[in-house]
Amino acid sequence: MEGINSVPIAEKVSNLICSTRVMTLAVSDNNTAWSSPVYFVFCSPKFYFFSSEKSRHVKWAEPCSKICVSIFHDSDSINEIFGVQMTGKLDCVSDHARYIRVTKAYTAKFSFLKKIFGRQLIDNPGFFLEKFNSRLYSFTPEEIFISDNSRNFGKRIKFDPAKL
């Protein structure tokens, strides 16, 4: 499957994930829906973000088996709209080695954090919890659909999560 300028879909998805900084989480509870934009980093095969365990998107995701996530390229042209819509599971990261690896990738992507707070972001494993009351969470996609208006306006394409 190919998109605009004959760029393969898998490459377009990779470029989107690497260049986009915000993903939107969608959850629901008792017939009430909620969405939250969060900064994220992708470390295959999961998406990671920091958030408070008291936030709606975390509290409401805990009892649910699945949540939804979307990441889109913003454009003034309807023919350039491109993004991913996913369903999957949210988990709190407790493995120390993974926490360190992801935090390094996260601070590399969001370099302004390192400029403001220095090495303590990585050297102090409790930094985000102490400073922002935030824990590291992972989103594991189980089902992915691609919206690529350069291919077929308004059509979605199923995408294999293993190809991320």
C-alpha positions as CSV (number, residue, x, y, z in Angstrom):
1,M,0.0,0.0,0.0
2,E,1.3,3.3,-1.0
3,G,0.4,6.9,-0.2
4,I,1.2,10.4,-1.5
5,N,4.4,10.5,-3.7
6,S,4.4,6.7,-3.6
7,V,5.7,6.6,0.0
8,P,4.9,3.2,1.5
9,I,2.3,3.4,4.3
10,A,4.6,1.8,6.8
11,E,7.2,4.6,6.2
12,K,4.5,7.3,6.4
13,V,3.4,5.8,9.8
14,S,7.0,5.7,11.0
15,N,7.6,9.3,10.0
16,L,4.3,10.4,11.6
17,I,5.2,8.7,14.9
18,C,8.7,10.1,15.0
19,S,7.8,13.7,14.0
20,T,4.6,14.1,16.1
21,R,4.8,15.1,19.7
22,V,1.2,14.7,20.9
23,M,-1.2,11.8,20.9
24,T,-4.8,11.9,22.1
25,L,-6.0,9.2,24.5
26,A,-9.8,8.5,24.6
27,V,-11.5,6.7,27.5
28,S,-15.0,6.4,28.9
29,D,-16.7,5.7,32.2
30,N,-20.3,5.2,32.9
31,N,-21.4,6.6,29.5
32,T,-19.1,9.7,29.8
33,A,-16.3,10.1,27.3
34,W,-13.0,11.9,27.9
35,S,-10.0,12.7,25.7
36,S,-6.6,13.9,26.7
37,P,-3.6,15.0,24.6
38,V,-0.3,13.8,26.0
39,Y,3.3,14.1,24.9
40,F,4.6,10.7,23.9
41,V,7.6,8.8,22.7
42,F,7.5,5.6,20.7
43,C,9.9,2.8,21.8
44,S,8.8,-0.3,19.8
45,P,6.3,-1.8,20.2
46,K,4.8,0.7,22.7
47,F,3.9,4.3,23.1
48,Y,5.0,5.9,26.4
49,F,3.9,9.1,28.2
50,F,4.0,10.5,31.7
51,S,0.8,11.3,33.5
52,S,-0.8,11.5,37.0
53,E,-2.3,8.3,38.3
54,K,-5.2,10.6,39.4
55,S,-6.0,11.9,35.9
56,R,-9.2,10.8,34.2
57,H,-7.5,9.1,31.3
58,V,-5.5,6.9,33.7
59,K,-8.2,6.2,36.3
60,W,-10.8,5.4,33.7
61,A,-8.4,3.3,31.7
62,E,-7.6,1.0,34.6
63,P,-10.8,-0.9,34.7
64,C,-11.2,-1.0,30.9
65,S,-9.7,-3.6,28.8
66,K,-9.1,-1.2,25.9
67,I,-8.7,2.5,25.3
68,C,-8.3,4.5,22.0
69,V,-5.4,6.6,20.8
70,S,-5.1,8.8,17.8
71,I,-2.1,10.6,16.2
72,F,-2.6,12.9,13.2
73,H,-0.6,15.1,11.0
74,D,-2.2,18.6,11.0
75,S,-2.8,20.1,7.6
76,D,-4.7,22.9,5.9
77,S,-5.3,20.6,2.9
78,I,-7.9,17.9,3.3
79,N,-5.9,15.7,0.9
80,E,-2.9,15.7,3.3
81,I,-4.7,14.5,6.4
82,F,-2.9,11.5,7.6
83,G,-3.0,9.7,10.9
84,V,-3.5,6.5,13.0
85,Q,-6.4,5.5,15.1
86,M,-5.6,2.7,17.6
87,T,-7.2,0.5,20.3
88,G,-5.1,-1.2,22.9
89,K,-4.1,-1.4,26.6
90,L,-2.7,1.1,29.0
91,D,-0.2,-0.1,31.7
92,C,1.9,1.6,34.3
93,V,5.6,1.0,33.8
94,S,7.3,-0.6,36.8
95,D,10.4,-2.2,35.3
96,H,13.3,0.0,36.2
97,A,15.5,-0.8,33.2
98,R,12.7,0.0,30.8
99,Y,11.8,3.2,32.7
100,I,15.4,4.4,32.3
101,R,15.5,3.5,28.6
102,V,12.2,5.2,27.8
103,T,13.0,8.2,29.9
104,K,16.2,8.7,27.9
105,A,14.3,8.5,24.7
106,Y,11.6,10.8,26.1
107,T,14.0,13.5,27.2
108,A,15.8,13.2,23.8
109,K,12.6,13.9,22.0
110,F,11.5,16.7,24.4
111,S,14.9,18.4,24.8
112,F,13.4,21.4,26.4
113,L,12.9,19.3,29.6
114,K,16.6,18.5,29.8
115,K,17.4,22.2,29.3
116,I,15.2,23.2,32.2
117,F,15.8,20.3,34.6
118,G,19.2,18.9,33.6
119,R,20.4,15.3,34.1
120,Q,18.2,14.7,37.1
121,L,15.5,13.7,34.6
122,I,17.4,10.5,34.0
123,D,19.7,10.2,37.0
124,N,16.8,10.4,39.5
125,P,14.2,7.6,38.7
126,G,11.7,9.4,40.8
127,F,12.0,12.8,39.2
128,F,8.7,12.9,37.2
129,L,6.8,11.5,40.2
130,E,8.4,14.0,42.6
131,K,8.3,17.1,40.3
132,F,5.1,16.5,38.4
133,N,3.3,13.8,40.3
134,S,3.5,11.8,37.1
135,R,4.2,8.1,36.4
136,L,5.4,6.5,33.2
137,Y,2.6,4.7,31.3
138,S,2.7,2.6,28.1
139,F,0.1,2.1,25.5
140,T,0.3,-1.2,23.5
141,P,-1.7,-1.0,20.3
142,E,-3.7,-4.1,19.4
143,E,-5.6,-2.7,16.4
144,I,-4.5,0.1,14.1
145,F,-6.3,1.9,11.3
146,I,-4.7,4.4,9.0
147,S,-6.5,7.5,7.6
148,D,-4.7,8.6,4.5
149,N,-6.6,11.1,2.4
150,S,-3.9,11.1,-0.3
151,R,-5.0,7.5,-1.1
152,N,-8.7,7.5,-1.0
153,F,-10.5,10.4,0.6
154,G,-12.4,9.2,3.7
155,K,-11.1,5.6,3.6
156,R,-9.4,3.8,6.4
157,I,-6.8,1.1,6.0
158,K,-6.2,-1.6,8.6
159,F,-2.5,-1.7,9.6
160,D,-0.6,-4.5,11.4
161,P,0.7,-3.4,14.8
162,A,3.7,-5.7,14.3
163,K,4.9,-3.4,11.4
164,L,5.4,-0.4,13.8
